[in-house]
């Protein structure tokens, strides 16, 4: 019984870490994408 609880705890921790990792990666990628868009807008304004 205790072993099962420990295993499920490790599983839930793994899922939690995986989800938080995905969220962090998504946030970083979206920030990166936004900065590129802003740079392009600034560049096009300078060219005109």
N, C-alpha and C positions, 0 to 999 in steps of 0.2 A: 504493500500500500504506500509506504513512504517512498520507495524507489519510483513508483509510478508518478507520484506527486513531483519528485525531483525531475524526472524526465519531462513531464508536461511543463514544468517551470522553465526548463532549458529551451523547450520548443517555443513557448510563448515569448521568451526573451529573444530568441532567434528571429521570430516573426516581427517583433517590435523593432529590433535593430534593423532588419531588412526594410521595413516600412519607413522608418525615420531616415535611413540612408537614401531611399528612393526620393523622399520628399526633399531632402537636402540637395540631391543631384538635380532635381527638377527646378528648385529655386535658383541654383547656381546657373543652370543653362538658360533659364528665362532672363536672369539679370544680364548674362553675357549677350543674349539675343537683343535685349533692349538697348544695351550700350552700343552694339553694332548699328542698330537702327538710328540711334541718336547721332552717331558719328557720321553716318551716311547723310542724314538731314543737314548737319552742320557743313559737311563737305559740299553738298549740292548748293547750299546757300552761298558759300564762298565762291563757287564757280560762276554763279549767276551774278 
